[in-house]
Amino acid sequence: LRRNQPEAVLVSVPAYEELAEKGRLYEEKLALEAIAEFEKDKKKNRLFTGKSGNDLFKFKKKLDETA
């Protein structure tokens, strides 16, 4: 403790490795979900590919019209 607040945690190596692996698997799951969402948006032609701010506003208007 430092100033009555937790400062560190002591865990066994196996417990740490298990936590680290769970964290890695969770990040992998989030990445796969993001890829799936990207693919879904790609199929629906909902990806922005403009080169200027005006292109972005046109794209937003197009999305609003299809929503």
Stockholm file with secondary structure:
# STOCKHOLM 1.0

chainA/1-67         LRRNQPEAVLVSVPAYEELAEKGRLYEEKLALEAIAEFEKDKKKNRLFTGKSGNDLFKFKKKLDETA
#=GR chainA/1-67 SS CBTTBCCCCCCCHHHHHHHHHHHHHHHHHHHHHHHHHHHHHHHTTCCCCCSSHHHHHHHHHHHHHHC
#=GC SS_cons        CBTTBCCCCCCCHHHHHHHHHHHHHHHHHHHHHHHHHHHHHHHTTCCCCCSSHHHHHHHHHHHHHHC
//
